[in-house]
Amino acid sequence: MKAELVVAAAREWLGTPYRHRASTLGAGCDCLGLLRGVWRVLYGDEPIAPPPYRASIRDPENAGALRAASERLLLPAEGSVEAGQVVLFRLAGLEEPKHCGIMVSSERFIHAQEKLGVVETNLTDGWAKRVSGRFWFP
């Protein structure tokens, strides 16, 4: 089952340090780098190169780019939250998502967080209210 492969691939990244715009297992990644790494495990080469982006979530440049790329490359998830789904988050009251992770169960997800690196954490109410979209790898 693909969800199990996605979760297993994401868990390989646990403990990888946070590095803005990076996507190297064990050496560093950001939230998008985590998704890129899992994509490479599932499919090989990445379908597109990500555009340059700043670390500041308040940077208006590329607003909506994460959602647009998700809609272009992934499949929309409907219904309940499930393991294997890519989840997008709005942060700091912004309209567009600027953060992403991978669900490992209906209540836990893996993401790269500044200062912590790649971690598995609970989908608390605080995180759940910021969910802006859910997708499946194709």
PyMOL commands that set and color helices and strands:
alter all, ss='L'
color gray80, all
select helices_A, chain A and resi 2-12+31-43+65-73+125-128
alter helices_A, ss='H'
color red, helices_A
select strands_A, chain A and resi 23-24+28-29+75-76+86-89+99-103+108-113+117-122+131-136
alter strands_A, ss='S'
color yellow, strands_A
deselect
rebuild
show_as cartoon
